[in-house]
Structures are given as structure tokens and as C-alpha cells.
Amino acid sequence: MAASSIPVLKSAAARLRDLLARKEILVCPGVYDGFTARIALKEGFDCLYMTGAGTAASRLGMPDLGVLSLNDMVANAGMIASLDRTVPLIADADTGFGSTIMVARTIQAYITAGVAGLHLEDQVVNKRCGHLEGKQMVDDDTYFSRIRAAVLAREEMRQTMGGDIVIIARTDALQSLGYVVAISRLKKCIELGADVAFLEGPQTVEQCEDVCKDLAPYPVLLNMVPGGTTPLMGKEQAQKMGFKICIWPVLALSATYAAVTDAYGGLNANGEAKPTVHEEKDGVKSFFGVCGLNACTEFDRIAGGVAYREGV
């Protein structure tokens, strides 16, 4: 029998692991819906990050206060991951949404949805954004049981369906329990099988440097939130410190808030809205194109459809 000509594609997790094996730091823009993901893909990023804060705002119109369910997050992550299977997606998974059983379900659901990596944190289930005050932590045993559950569930998925996911251990303990406890938690998580460490909210450049040194040689994630608690830095500085991943979770959310506020404010004040540069040049096709207009019409043509034969 002739060998199959169907190419064997790497899994999302395998693609992410390849990116982490490079020397260069991996910069991931925060996306929260199909449109922001399409724009990020258009700009050529190697990896995307689905923000929980953006997902709460866009899907529910709510703040990042632990209001999202597992189903909310999986539906959003799966849709984003499906837009381009060659570009891996890292997704927020909050606390794992409950007990160890729920953490296992989270791992299973994210893998099935095509997510490449996720992060699990040590806040209580009634959590909040990592750059807000008043965060409450679970104890060591509870947090470590979450990571164990994630690793066990991943291994089960590997054995039963060849599934995989990169597990990122996130601690928010710095704010209330201090640096020593936070680093100790991350070291234990790596020992338990987590792949990447994520210290949320370092407050100084020195702390950023220390976390990379103290967790070497394991990969460390840096979270850049303008207006948050961590000093902002560029790709080169973060890479020089030793960070392996740098996420910008609210970049699109902040830009959207500013641009849409300006546009809506002008319409409300003046009763009219001026076309954007893109609209003046290409009309509505400018953003339909970003969303795959040409690919859709070409697919219809190849499949023998006639709906778009005369153009769009």
C-alpha cells in the first residue's frame, strides 16, 4: 500500500515547544476575540495569548473578577486557536475553575480545543486580575494539588489521544506572601511537572532579574501590563534578563477602548462619524479582508460554489 501523502502536522503544543527551544524570547500579543486574533495573525506574530481580562470584557462586559466559567474560556480559546492552526495559542485558565477534578477537566478541554499552553494560578477561586490589590492566595497544598492534577490530566491525554499542552505555573503570592514564598512555589511547580514559571506582578527591575536567575534554567514568563505593577520593558531588555516568554495581555483591549471611545464620542457629539483611513481606501473590505474574506470566497470557488462567482 502506498504511503499516505497527507502531511502530519505538529500539535499546537509541539509548535509552542519548538518556539521555546529557540534562543529568542517569544513575544505574544493579547487577543480576546476573533477580530483581534485576526489582526495579530496579519501582523505576523509567532504565538498569541488569550487574555482572561479581555475575554471577560468582550464576552460578558464584566471586569476580571473570576466571573468566567470554564465553558466561556474554552469556547473563546477554541475559536481563536482554530483561526490558524500553525500559530500556537497560550490561554489564561485562571485557577482551573475549582477542585482538582475541575483542573483536570480544564486540561482536557483546552487540549481538545487546540490550545498550545495555559497558565494556572494560586489565587482563590473568587480571583481577580493579577495587577489589582487585595488578592487572596490558597495554601501550598491546594496550589500544588492543582498543578499535580494538571500534569496527571495531561499525561492521561497523551496516553489516550496523543494530546499535549504546555503547563505554565503562575503565582500571585508576591503581593501578600513575599518573594521567597512565591519563588518557592514556582520551584515546586516545576518539580511537579510544570513547563514554565510565571511570577505575577514583580515590582522592580531587580525583581525581574532575580526571578530569572533564581529559576534558571527553566523558562520564565513576563507579563507586561501598562499601568500595572511591573516596570515596562522592551523585547531586548527582557531577553537579556533571561525571560523566555513576554505577553502583552491588554494591549488590544487598551487600544480598542481608546479608539472606540473616541469614535463613539465623536458620533454622539456631532451626529456623524468620519471614515477611517482603511475605510476610505478599501471600504468595508478592509476589515472583512482581515477576517479571511478572500480565503472564504476562494474556498467556495474550489468547492464548486457559485455564491461569490460575480465577486463581493
C-alpha positions as protocol buffer text, in pm:
chain_id: "A"
residue {
  index: 1
  type: MET
  ca { x: 0 y: 0 z: 0 }
}
residue {
  index: 2
  type: ALA
  ca { x: 135 y: 341 z: -95 }
}
residue {
  index: 3
  type: ALA
  ca { x: 233 y: 574 z: 186 }
}
residue {
  index: 4
  type: SER
  ca { x: -21 y: 844 z: 262 }
}
residue {
  index: 5
  type: SER
  ca { x: 53 y: 1182 z: 107 }
}
residue {
  index: 6
  type: ILE
  ca { x: -135 y: 1362 z: 383 }
}
residue {
  index: 7
  type: PRO
  ca { x: 118 y: 1569 z: 580 }
}
residue {
  index: 8
  type: VAL
  ca { x: 146 y: 1501 z: 952 }
}
residue {
  index: 9
  type: LEU
  ca { x: 116 y: 1837 z: 1123 }
}
residue {
  index: 10
  type: LYS
  ca { x: 268 y: 1913 z: 1460 }
}
residue {
  index: 11
  type: SER
  ca { x: 34 y: 1967 z: 1751 }
}
residue {
  index: 12
  type: ALA
  ca { x: -15 y: 2316 z: 1890 }
}
residue {
  index: 13
  type: ALA
  ca { x: 186 y: 2224 z: 2199 }
}
residue {
  index: 14
  type: ALA
  ca { x: 470 y: 2084 z: 1987 }
}
residue {
  index: 15
  type: ARG
  ca { x: 483 y: 2408 z: 1791 }
}
residue {
  index: 16
  type: LEU
  ca { x: 498 y: 2607 z: 2113 }
}
residue {
  index: 17
  type: ARG
  ca { x: 774 y: 2385 z: 2249 }
}
residue {
  index: 18
  type: ASP
  ca { x: 972 y: 2445 z: 1929 }
}
residue {
  index: 19
  type: LEU
  ca { x: 936 y: 2820 z: 1979 }
}
residue {
  index: 20
  type: LEU
  ca { x: 1051 y: 2791 z: 2340 }
}
residue {
  index: 21
  type: ALA
  ca { x: 1358 y: 2600 z: 2223 }
}
residue {
  index: 22
  type: ARG
  ca { x: 1477 y: 2898 z: 2019 }
}
residue {
  index: 23
  type: LYS
  ca { x: 1726 y: 3146 z: 2160 }
}
residue {
  index: 24
  type: GLU
  ca { x: 1493 y: 3440 z: 2102 }
}
residue {
  index: 25
  type: ILE
  ca { x: 1228 y: 3549 z: 2351 }
}
residue {
  index: 26
  type: LEU
  ca { x: 871 y: 3477 z: 2241 }
}
residue {
  index: 27
  type: VAL
  ca { x: 657 y: 3793 z: 2231 }
}
residue {
  index: 28
  type: CYS
  ca { x: 281 y: 3727 z: 2241 }
}
residue {
  index: 29
  type: PRO
  ca { x: 14 y: 3993 z: 2187 }
}
residue {
  index: 30
  type: GLY
  ca { x: -300 y: 3970 z: 2395 }
}
residue {
  index: 31
  type: VAL
  ca { x: -611 y: 3881 z: 2194 }
}
residue {
  index: 32
  type: TYR
  ca { x: -965 y: 3834 z: 2320 }
}
residue {
  index: 33
  type: ASP
  ca { x: -1187 y: 3768 z: 2018 }
}
residue {
  index: 34
  type: GLY
  ca { x: -1171 y: 3662 z: 1656 }
}
residue {
  index: 35
  type: PHE
  ca { x: -1106 y: 4009 z: 1523 }
}
residue {
  index: 36
  type: THR
  ca { x: -811 y: 4092 z: 1748 }
}
residue {
  index: 37
  type: ALA
  ca { x: -670 y: 3746 z: 1679 }
}
residue {
  index: 38
  type: ARG
  ca { x: -702 y: 3802 z: 1303 }
}
residue {
  index: 39
  type: ILE
  ca { x: -518 y: 4133 z: 1332 }
}
residue {
  index: 40
  type: ALA
  ca { x: -238 y: 3971 z: 1534 }
}
residue {
  index: 41
  type: LEU
  ca { x: -208 y: 3694 z: 1275 }
}
residue {
  index: 42
  type: LYS
  ca { x: -197 y: 3954 z: 998 }
}
residue {
  index: 43
  type: GLU
  ca { x: 93 y: 4125 z: 1176 }
}
residue {
  index: 44
  type: GLY
  ca { x: 289 y: 3800 z: 1175 }
}
residue {
  index: 45
  type: PHE
  ca { x: 324 y: 3706 z: 1542 }
}
residue {
  index: 46
  type: ASP
  ca { x: 458 y: 3357 z: 1607 }
}
residue {
  index: 47
  type: CYS
  ca { x: 230 y: 3295 z: 1906 }
}
residue {
  index: 48
  type: LEU
  ca { x: -86 y: 3451 z: 2050 }
}
residue {
  index: 49
  type: TYR
  ca { x: -205 y: 3495 z: 2408 }
}
residue {
  index: 50
  type: MET
  ca { x: -573 y: 3486 z: 2506 }
}
residue {
  index: 51
  type: THR
  ca { x: -628 y: 3725 z: 2792 }
}
residue {
  index: 52
  type: GLY
  ca { x: -878 y: 3641 z: 3064 }
}
residue {
  index: 53
  type: ALA
  ca { x: -942 y: 4008 z: 3133 }
}
residue {
  index: 54
  type: GLY
  ca { x: -1017 y: 4071 z: 2767 }
}
residue {
  index: 55
  type: THR
  ca { x: -1236 y: 3763 z: 2747 }
}
residue {
  index: 56
  type: ALA
  ca { x: -1439 y: 3878 z: 3048 }
}
residue {
  index: 57
  type: ALA
  ca { x: -1477 y: 4226 z: 2900 }
}
residue {
  index: 58
  type: SER
  ca { x: -1564 y: 4115 z: 2546 }
}
residue {
  index: 59
  type: ARG
  ca { x: -1786 y: 3813 z: 2618 }
}
residue {
  index: 60
  type: LEU
  ca { x: -1956 y: 3927 z: 2938 }
}
residue {
  index: 61
  type: GLY
  ca { x: -1895 y: 4301 z: 2966 }
}
residue {
  index: 62
  type: MET
  ca { x: -1755 y: 4231 z: 3312 }
}
residue {
  index: 63
  type: PRO
  ca { x: -1430 y: 4304 z: 3498 }
}
residue {
  index: 64
  type: ASP
  ca { x: -1163 y: 4041 z: 3561 }
}
residue {
  index: 65
  type: LEU
  ca { x: -1300 y: 3918 z: 3893 }
}
residue {
  index: 66
  type: GLY
  ca { x: -1330 y: 3545 z: 3837 }
}
residue {
  index: 67
  type: VAL
  ca { x: -1665 y: 3569 z: 3659 }
}
residue {
  index: 68
  type: LEU
  ca { x: -1571 y: 3350 z: 3363 }
}
residue {
  index: 69
  type: SER
  ca { x: -1665 y: 2983 z: 3354 }
}
residue {
  index: 70
  type: LEU
  ca { x: -1465 y: 2701 z: 3201 }
}
residue {
  index: 71
  type: ASN
  ca { x: -1713 y: 2692 z: 2913 }
}
residue {
  index: 72
  type: ASP
  ca { x: -1667 y: 3066 z: 2850 }
}
residue {
  index: 73
  type: MET
  ca { x: -1291 y: 3032 z: 2829 }
}
residue {
  index: 74
  type: VAL
  ca { x: -1281 y: 2711 z: 2625 }
}
residue {
  index: 75
  type: ALA
  ca { x: -1529 y: 2843 z: 2370 }
}
residue {
  index: 76
  type: ASN
  ca { x: -1325 y: 3159 z: 2320 }
}
residue {
  index: 77
  type: ALA
  ca { x: -988 y: 2984 z: 2317 }
}
residue {
  index: 78
  type: GLY
  ca { x: -1106 y: 2715 z: 2077 }
}
residue {
  index: 79
  type: MET
  ca { x: -1240 y: 2970 z: 1832 }
}
residue {
  index: 80
  type: ILE
  ca { x: -918 y: 3173 z: 1840 }
}
residue {
  index: 81
  type: ALA
  ca { x: -696 y: 2864 z: 1810 }
}
residue {
  index: 82
  type: SER
  ca { x: -893 y: 2747 z: 1507 }
}
residue {
  index: 83
  type: LEU
  ca { x: -820 y: 3059 z: 1301 }
}
residue {
  index: 84
  type: ASP
  ca { x: -466 y: 2946 z: 1219 }
}
residue {
  index: 85
  type: ARG
  ca { x: -352 y: 2607 z: 1344 }
}
residue {
  index: 86
  type: THR
  ca { x: 10 y: 2687 z: 1259 }
}
residue {
  index: 87
  type: VAL
  ca { x: 26 y: 2967 z: 1518 }
}
residue {
  index: 88
  type: PRO
  ca { x: 5 y: 2836 z: 1876 }
}
residue {
  index: 89
  type: LEU
  ca { x: -218 y: 2996 z: 2138 }
}
residue {
  index: 90
  type: ILE
  ca { x: -138 y: 3036 z: 2507 }
}
residue {
  index: 91
  type: ALA
  ca { x: -455 y: 3091 z: 2710 }
}
residue {
  index: 92
  type: ASP
  ca { x: -539 y: 3208 z: 3058 }
}
residue {
  index: 93
  type: ALA
  ca { x: -701 y: 2932 z: 3264 }
}
residue {
  index: 94
  type: ASP
  ca { x: -743 y: 3126 z: 3589 }
}
residue {
  index: 95
  type: THR
  ca { x: -737 y: 2887 z: 3888 }
}
residue {
  index: 96
  type: GLY
  ca { x: -854 y: 2583 z: 3693 }
}
residue {
  index: 97
  type: PHE
  ca { x: -1215 y: 2664 z: 3787 }
}
residue {
  index: 98
  type: GLY
  ca { x: -1244 y: 2464 z: 4107 }
}
residue {
  index: 99
  type: SER
  ca { x: -1124 y: 2137 z: 4255 }
}
residue {
  index: 100
  type: THR
  ca { x: -858 y: 1906 z: 4118 }
}
residue {
  index: 101
  type: ILE
  ca { x: -1132 y: 1737 z: 3914 }
}
residue {
  index: 102
  type: MET
  ca { x: -1216 y: 2070 z: 3752 }
}
residue {
  index: 103
  type: VAL
  ca { x: -847 y: 2136 z: 3685 }
}
residue {
  index: 104
  type: ALA
  ca { x: -829 y: 1800 z: 3505 }
}
residue {
  index: 105
  type: ARG
  ca { x: -1139 y: 1888 z: 3302 }
}
residue {
  index: 106
  type: THR
  ca { x: -978 y: 2221 z: 3215 }
}
residue {
  index: 107
  type: ILE
  ca { x: -667 y: 2049 z: 3081 }
}
residue {
  index: 108
  type: GLN
  ca { x: -875 y: 1804 z: 2879 }
}
residue {
  index: 109
  type: ALA
  ca { x: -1097 y: 2078 z: 2737 }
}
residue {
  index: 110
  type: TYR
  ca { x: -810 y: 2309 z: 2645 }
}
residue {
  index: 111
  type: ILE
  ca { x: -620 y: 2029 z: 2470 }
}
residue {
  index: 112
  type: THR
  ca { x: -930 y: 1924 z: 2278 }
}
residue {
  index: 113
  type: ALA
  ca { x: -987 y: 2288 z: 2178 }
}
residue {
  index: 114
  type: GLY
  ca { x: -639 y: 2307 z: 2024 }
}
residue {
  index: 115
  type: VAL
  ca { x: -478 y: 2535 z: 2283 }
}
residue {
  index: 116
  type: ALA
  ca { x: -98 y: 2509 z: 2297 }
}
residue {
  index: 117
  type: GLY
  ca { x: -38 y: 2628 z: 2652 }
}
residue {
  index: 118
  type: LEU
  ca { x: -221 y: 2757 z: 2958 }
}
residue {
  index: 119
  type: HIS
  ca { x: -138 y: 2906 z: 3294 }
}
residue {
  index: 120
  type: LEU
  ca { x: -282 y: 2808 z: 3631 }
}
residue {
  index: 121
  type: GLU
  ca { x: -258 y: 3036 z: 3932 }
}
residue {
  index: 122
  type: ASP
  ca { x: -265 y: 3013 z: 4311 }
}
residue {
  index: 123
  type: GLN
  ca { x: -540 y: 3262 z: 4389 }
}
residue {
  index: 124
  type: VAL
  ca { x: -866 y: 3154 z: 4549 }
}
residue {
  index: 125
  type: VAL
  ca { x: -1139 y: 3062 z: 4301 }
}
residue {
  index: 126
  type: ASN
  ca { x: -1300 y: 3403 z: 4360 }
}
residue {
  index: 127
  type: LYS
  ca { x: -995 y: 3557 z: 4194 }
}
residue {
  index: 128
  type: ARG
  ca { x: -913 y: 3895 z: 4046 }
}
residue {
  index: 129
  type: CYS
  ca { x: -674 y: 4049 z: 3793 }
}
residue {
  index: 130
  type: GLY
  ca { x: -314 y: 3997 z: 3898 }
}
residue {
  index: 131
  type: HIS
  ca { x: -243 y: 4370 z: 3891 }
}
residue {
  index: 132
  type: LEU
  ca { x: -527 y: 4462 z: 4130 }
}
residue {
  index: 133
  type: GLU
  ca { x: -486 y: 4482 z: 4506 }
}
residue {
  index: 134
  type: GLY
  ca { x: -633 y: 4253 z: 4769 }
}
residue {
  index: 135
  type: LYS
  ca { x: -558 y: 3917 z: 4607 }
}
residue {
  index: 136
  type: GLN
  ca { x: -611 y: 3612 z: 4830 }
}
residue {
  index: 137
  type: MET
  ca { x: -395 y: 3302 z: 4795 }
}
residue {
  index: 138
  type: VAL
  ca { x: -468 y: 2937 z: 4855 }
}
residue {
  index: 139
  type: ASP
  ca { x: -223 y: 2743 z: 5071 }
}
residue {
  index: 140
  type: ASP
  ca { x: 70 y: 2546 z: 4931 }
}
residue {
  index: 141
  type: ASP
  ca { x: -105 y: 2209 z: 4937 }
}
residue {
  index: 142
  type: THR
  ca { x: -407 y: 2338 z: 4747 }
}
residue {
  index: 143
  type: TYR
  ca { x: -199 y: 2504 z: 4479 }
}
residue {
  index: 144
  type: PHE
  ca { x: 33 y: 2210 z: 4434 }
}
residue {
  index: 145
  type: SER
  ca { x: -268 y: 1979 z: 4402 }
}
residue {
  index: 146
  type: ARG
  ca { x: -384 y: 2195 z: 4109 }
}
residue {
  index: 147
  type: ILE
  ca { x: -51 y: 2152 z: 3933 }
}
residue {
  index: 148
  type: ARG
  ca { x: -42 y: 1778 z: 4006 }
}
residue {
  index: 149
  type: ALA
  ca { x: -393 y: 1745 z: 3866 }
}
residue {
  index: 150
  type: ALA
  ca { x: -292 y: 1935 z: 3553 }
}
residue {
  index: 151
  type: VAL
  ca { x: 15 y: 1718 z: 3497 }
}
residue {
  index: 152
  type: LEU
  ca { x: -179 y: 1395 z: 3558 }
}
residue {
  index: 153
  type: ALA
  ca { x: -457 y: 1501 z: 3322 }
}
residue {
  index: 154
  type: ARG
  ca { x: -204 y: 1592 z: 3055 }
}
residue {
  index: 155
  type: GLU
  ca { x: -37 y: 1254 z: 3086 }
}
residue {
  index: 156
  type: GLU
  ca { x: -372 y: 1081 z: 3052 }
}
residue {
  index: 157
  type: MET
  ca { x: -445 y: 1282 z: 2736 }
}
residue {
  index: 158
  type: ARG
  ca { x: -102 y: 1190 z: 2600 }
}
residue {
  index: 159
  type: GLN
  ca { x: -169 y: 821 z: 2659 }
}
residue {
  index: 160
  type: THR
  ca { x: -525 y: 813 z: 2526 }
}
residue {
  index: 161
  type: MET
  ca { x: -520 y: 1054 z: 2231 }
}
residue {
  index: 162
  type: GLY
  ca { x: -167 y: 1187 z: 2189 }
}
residue {
  index: 163
  type: GLY
  ca { x: -275 y: 1524 z: 2324 }
}
residue {
  index: 164
  type: ASP
  ca { x: -34 y: 1766 z: 2486 }
}
residue {
  index: 165
  type: ILE
  ca { x: -26 y: 2113 z: 2638 }
}
residue {
  index: 166
  type: VAL
  ca { x: 242 y: 2338 z: 2788 }
}
residue {
  index: 167
  type: ILE
  ca { x: 164 y: 2397 z: 3157 }
}
residue {
  index: 168
  type: ILE
  ca { x: 262 y: 2738 z: 3293 }
}
residue {
  index: 169
  type: ALA
  ca { x: 260 y: 2771 z: 3671 }
}
residue {
  index: 170
  type: ARG
  ca { x: 162 y: 3121 z: 3780 }
}
residue {
  index: 171
  type: THR
  ca { x: 192 y: 3255 z: 4132 }
}
residue {
  index: 172
  type: ASP
  ca { x: 32 y: 3576 z: 4259 }
}
residue {
  index: 173
  type: ALA
  ca { x: 184 y: 3524 z: 4603 }
}
residue {
  index: 174
  type: LEU
  ca { x: 440 y: 3805 z: 4572 }
}
residue {
  index: 175
  type: GLN
  ca { x: 194 y: 4074 z: 4678 }
}
residue {
  index: 176
  type: SER
  ca { x: 83 y: 3916 z: 5006 }
}
residue {
  index: 177
  type: LEU
  ca { x: 331 y: 3640 z: 5092 }
}
residue {
  index: 178
  type: GLY
  ca { x: 656 y: 3784 z: 4960 }
}
residue {
  index: 179
  type: TYR
  ca { x: 923 y: 3695 z: 4709 }
}
residue {
  index: 180
  type: VAL
  ca { x: 1074 y: 3396 z: 4890 }
}
residue {
  index: 181
  type: VAL
  ca { x: 739 y: 3217 z: 4917 }
}
residue {
  index: 182
  type: ALA
  ca { x: 649 y: 3299 z: 4557 }
}
residue {
  index: 183
  type: ILE
  ca { x: 975 y: 3160 z: 4420 }
}
residue {
  index: 184
  type: SER
  ca { x: 948 y: 2854 z: 4642 }
}
residue {
  index: 185
  type: ARG
  ca { x: 603 y: 2783 z: 4498 }
}
residue {
  index: 186
  type: LEU
  ca { x: 726 y: 2813 z: 4141 }
}
residue {
  index: 187
  type: LYS
  ca { x: 1023 y: 2585 z: 4205 }
}
residue {
  index: 188
  type: LYS
  ca { x: 793 y: 2320 z: 4348 }
}
residue {
  index: 189
  type: CYS
  ca { x: 558 y: 2351 z: 4050 }
}
residue {
  index: 190
  type: ILE
  ca { x: 847 y: 2291 z: 3810 }
}
residue {
  index: 191
  type: GLU
  ca { x: 944 y: 1989 z: 4018 }
}
residue {
  index: 192
  type: LEU
  ca { x: 586 y: 1861 z: 3984 }
}
residue {
  index: 193
  type: GLY
  ca { x: 596 y: 1884 z: 3605 }
}
residue {
  index: 194
  type: ALA
  ca { x: 505 y: 2238 z: 3504 }
}
residue {
  index: 195
  type: ASP
  ca { x: 698 y: 2357 z: 3198 }
}
residue {
  index: 196
  type: VAL
  ca { x: 717 y: 2734 z: 3252 }
}
residue {
  index: 197
  type: ALA
  ca { x: 720 y: 2961 z: 3559 }
}
residue {
  index: 198
  type: PHE
  ca { x: 521 y: 3285 z: 3582 }
}
residue {
  index: 199
  type: LEU
  ca { x: 573 y: 3529 z: 3871 }
}
residue {
  index: 200
  type: GLU
  ca { x: 287 y: 3777 z: 3852 }
}
residue {
  index: 201
  type: GLY
  ca { x: 349 y: 4139 z: 3939 }
}
residue {
  index: 202
  type: PRO
  ca { x: 723 y: 4186 z: 4006 }
}
residue {
  index: 203
  type: GLN
  ca { x: 754 y: 4545 z: 4120 }
}
residue {
  index: 204
  type: THR
  ca { x: 1111 y: 4636 z: 4026 }
}
residue {
  index: 205
  type: VAL
  ca { x: 1364 y: 4567 z: 3755 }
}
residue {
  index: 206
  type: GLU
  ca { x: 1574 y: 4394 z: 4020 }
}
residue {
  index: 207
  type: GLN
  ca { x: 1291 y: 4152 z: 4099 }
}
residue {
  index: 208
  type: CYS
  ca { x: 1256 y: 4076 z: 3730 }
}
residue {
  index: 209
  type: GLU
  ca { x: 1626 y: 3996 z: 3712 }
}
residue {
  index: 210
  type: ASP
  ca { x: 1614 y: 3787 z: 4029 }
}
residue {
  index: 211
  type: VAL
  ca { x: 1326 y: 3564 z: 3920 }
}
residue {
  index: 212
  type: CYS
  ca { x: 1512 y: 3460 z: 3604 }
}
residue {
  index: 213
  type: LYS
  ca { x: 1830 y: 3389 z: 3799 }
}
residue {
  index: 214
  type: ASP
  ca { x: 1653 y: 3203 z: 4078 }
}
residue {
  index: 215
  type: LEU
  ca { x: 1454 y: 2981 z: 3840 }
}
residue {
  index: 216
  type: ALA
  ca { x: 1728 y: 2917 z: 3582 }
}
residue {
  index: 217
  type: PRO
  ca { x: 1749 y: 2713 z: 3365 }
}
residue {
  index: 218
  type: TYR
  ca { x: 1370 y: 2686 z: 3347 }
}
residue {
  index: 219
  type: PRO
  ca { x: 1176 y: 2919 z: 3115 }
}
residue {
  index: 220
  type: VAL
  ca { x: 1010 y: 3218 z: 3280 }
}
residue {
  index: 221
  type: LEU
  ca { x: 718 y: 3426 z: 3153 }
}
residue {
  index: 222
  type: LEU
  ca { x: 699 y: 3806 z: 3187 }
}
residue {
  index: 223
  type: ASN
  ca { x: 362 y: 3983 z: 3194 }
}
residue {
  index: 224
  type: MET
  ca { x: 364 y: 4339 z: 3059 }
}
residue {
  index: 225
  type: VAL
  ca { x: 62 y: 4545 z: 3169 }
}
residue {
  index: 226
  type: PRO
  ca { x: 85 y: 4922 z: 3106 }
}
residue {
  index: 227
  type: GLY
  ca { x: -36 y: 5091 z: 3423 }
}
residue {
  index: 228
  type: GLY
  ca { x: 21 y: 4771 z: 3622 }
}
residue {
  index: 229
  type: THR
  ca { x: 272 y: 4693 z: 3895 }
}
residue {
  index: 230
  type: THR
  ca { x: 559 y: 4566 z: 3677 }
}
residue {
  index: 231
  type: PRO
  ca { x: 805 y: 4808 z: 3511 }
}
residue {
  index: 232
  type: LEU
  ca { x: 758 y: 4809 z: 3135 }
}
residue {
  index: 233
  type: MET
  ca { x: 1047 y: 4690 z: 2923 }
}
residue {
  index: 234
  type: GLY
  ca { x: 1113 y: 4601 z: 2562 }
}
residue {
  index: 235
  type: LYS
  ca { x: 1194 y: 4270 z: 2400 }
}
residue {
  index: 236
  type: GLU
  ca { x: 1572 y: 4312 z: 2413 }
}
residue {
  index: 237
  type: GLN
  ca { x: 1582 y: 4404 z: 2782 }
}
residue {
  index: 238
  type: ALA
  ca { x: 1350 y: 4119 z: 2879 }
}
residue {
  index: 239
  type: GLN
  ca { x: 1552 y: 3870 z: 2677 }
}
residue {
  index: 240
  type: LYS
  ca { x: 1878 y: 3992 z: 2827 }
}
residue {
  index: 241
  type: MET
  ca { x: 1734 y: 3935 z: 3175 }
}
residue {
  index: 242
  type: GLY
  ca { x: 1654 y: 3577 z: 3081 }
}
residue {
  index: 243
  type: PHE
  ca { x: 1279 y: 3575 z: 3017 }
}
residue {
  index: 244
  type: LYS
  ca { x: 1157 y: 3324 z: 2758 }
}
residue {
  index: 245
  type: ILE
  ca { x: 802 y: 3449 z: 2701 }
}
residue {
  index: 246
  type: CYS
  ca { x: 668 y: 3804 z: 2715 }
}
residue {
  index: 247
  type: ILE
  ca { x: 292 y: 3857 z: 2699 }
}
residue {
  index: 248
  type: TRP
  ca { x: 111 y: 4188 z: 2647 }
}
residue {
  index: 249
  type: PRO
  ca { x: -241 y: 4084 z: 2754 }
}
residue {
  index: 250
  type: VAL
  ca { x: -428 y: 4417 z: 2750 }
}
residue {
  index: 251
  type: LEU
  ca { x: -255 y: 4580 z: 2452 }
}
residue {
  index: 252
  type: ALA
  ca { x: -551 y: 4533 z: 2216 }
}
residue {
  index: 253
  type: LEU
  ca { x: -804 y: 4596 z: 2491 }
}
residue {
  index: 254
  type: SER
  ca { x: -649 y: 4933 z: 2577 }
}
residue {
  index: 255
  type: ALA
  ca { x: -615 y: 5033 z: 2212 }
}
residue {
  index: 256
  type: THR
  ca { x: -975 y: 4936 z: 2144 }
}
residue {
  index: 257
  type: TYR
  ca { x: -1100 y: 5128 z: 2446 }
}
residue {
  index: 258
  type: ALA
  ca { x: -918 y: 5443 z: 2336 }
}
residue {
  index: 259
  type: ALA
  ca { x: -1014 y: 5422 z: 1968 }
}
residue {
  index: 260
  type: VAL
  ca { x: -1377 y: 5325 z: 2019 }
}
residue {
  index: 261
  type: THR
  ca { x: -1429 y: 5584 z: 2292 }
}
residue {
  index: 262
  type: ASP
  ca { x: -1301 y: 5849 z: 2052 }
}
residue {
  index: 263
  type: ALA
  ca { x: -1519 y: 5723 z: 1765 }
}
residue {
  index: 264
  type: TYR
  ca { x: -1836 y: 5689 z: 1971 }
}
residue {
  index: 265
  type: GLY
  ca { x: -1773 y: 6020 z: 2144 }
}
residue {
  index: 266
  type: GLY
  ca { x: -1746 y: 6194 z: 1808 }
}
residue {
  index: 267
  type: LEU
  ca { x: -2066 y: 6033 z: 1682 }
}
residue {
  index: 268
  type: ASN
  ca { x: -2256 y: 6123 z: 1996 }
}
residue {
  index: 269
  type: ALA
  ca { x: -2131 y: 6482 z: 1995 }
}
residue {
  index: 270
  type: ASN
  ca { x: -2155 y: 6556 z: 1623 }
}
residue {
  index: 271
  type: GLY
  ca { x: -2414 y: 6314 z: 1493 }
}
residue {
  index: 272
  type: GLU
  ca { x: -2176 y: 6178 z: 1233 }
}
residue {
  index: 273
  type: ALA
  ca { x: -1859 y: 5973 z: 1202 }
}
residue {
  index: 274
  type: LYS
  ca { x: -1570 y: 6021 z: 966 }
}
residue {
  index: 275
  type: PRO
  ca { x: -1441 y: 5718 z: 775 }
}
residue {
  index: 276
  type: THR
  ca { x: -1108 y: 5577 z: 882 }
}
residue {
  index: 277
  type: VAL
  ca { x: -806 y: 5568 z: 653 }
}
residue {
  index: 278
  type: HIS
  ca { x: -872 y: 5199 z: 584 }
}
residue {
  index: 279
  type: GLU
  ca { x: -1238 y: 5263 z: 504 }
}
residue {
  index: 280
  type: GLU
  ca { x: -1152 y: 5546 z: 267 }
}
residue {
  index: 281
  type: LYS
  ca { x: -908 y: 5321 z: 82 }
}
residue {
  index: 282
  type: ASP
  ca { x: -1090 y: 4986 z: 68 }
}
residue {
  index: 283
  type: GLY
  ca { x: -1434 y: 5038 z: 221 }
}
residue {
  index: 284
  type: VAL
  ca { x: -1572 y: 4761 z: 442 }
}
residue {
  index: 285
  type: LYS
  ca { x: -1347 y: 4513 z: 264 }
}
residue {
  index: 286
  type: SER
  ca { x: -1056 y: 4646 z: 468 }
}
residue {
  index: 287
  type: PHE
  ca { x: -1170 y: 4463 z: 780 }
}
residue {
  index: 288
  type: PHE
  ca { x: -1357 y: 4182 z: 606 }
}
residue {
  index: 289
  type: GLY
  ca { x: -1024 y: 4107 z: 436 }
}
residue {
  index: 290
  type: VAL
  ca { x: -851 y: 4073 z: 772 }
}
residue {
  index: 291
  type: CYS
  ca { x: -1119 y: 3822 z: 868 }
}
residue {
  index: 292
  type: GLY
  ca { x: -1045 y: 3599 z: 570 }
}
residue {
  index: 293
  type: LEU
  ca { x: -1280 y: 3727 z: 300 }
}
residue {
  index: 294
  type: ASN
  ca { x: -1057 y: 3621 z: 10 }
}
residue {
  index: 295
  type: ALA
  ca { x: -987 y: 3280 z: 159 }
}
residue {
  index: 296
  type: CYS
  ca { x: -1359 y: 3215 z: 207 }
}
residue {
  index: 297
  type: THR
  ca { x: -1457 y: 3313 z: -146 }
}
residue {
  index: 298
  type: GLU
  ca { x: -1169 y: 3112 z: -293 }
}
residue {
  index: 299
  type: PHE
  ca { x: -1271 y: 2807 z: -92 }
}
residue {
  index: 300
  type: ASP
  ca { x: -1625 y: 2842 z: -223 }
}
residue {
  index: 301
  type: ARG
  ca { x: -1492 y: 2857 z: -580 }
}
residue {
  index: 302
  type: ILE
  ca { x: -1275 y: 2547 z: -542 }
}
residue {
  index: 303
  type: ALA
  ca { x: -1565 y: 2359 z: -385 }
}
residue {
  index: 304
  type: GLY
  ca { x: -1782 y: 2440 z: -686 }
}
residue {
  index: 305
  type: GLY
  ca { x: -1995 y: 2704 z: -520 }
}
residue {
  index: 306
  type: VAL
  ca { x: -2143 y: 2992 z: -717 }
}
residue {
  index: 307
  type: ALA
  ca { x: -2240 y: 3234 z: -441 }
}
residue {
  index: 308
  type: TYR
  ca { x: -1942 y: 3464 z: -497 }
}
residue {
  index: 309
  type: ARG
  ca { x: -1874 y: 3399 z: -865 }
}
residue {
  index: 310
  type: GLU
  ca { x: -1955 y: 3759 z: -955 }
}
residue {
  index: 311
  type: GLY
  ca { x: -1737 y: 3897 z: -677 }
}
residue {
  index: 312
  type: VAL
  ca { x: -1817 y: 4058 z: -344 }
}
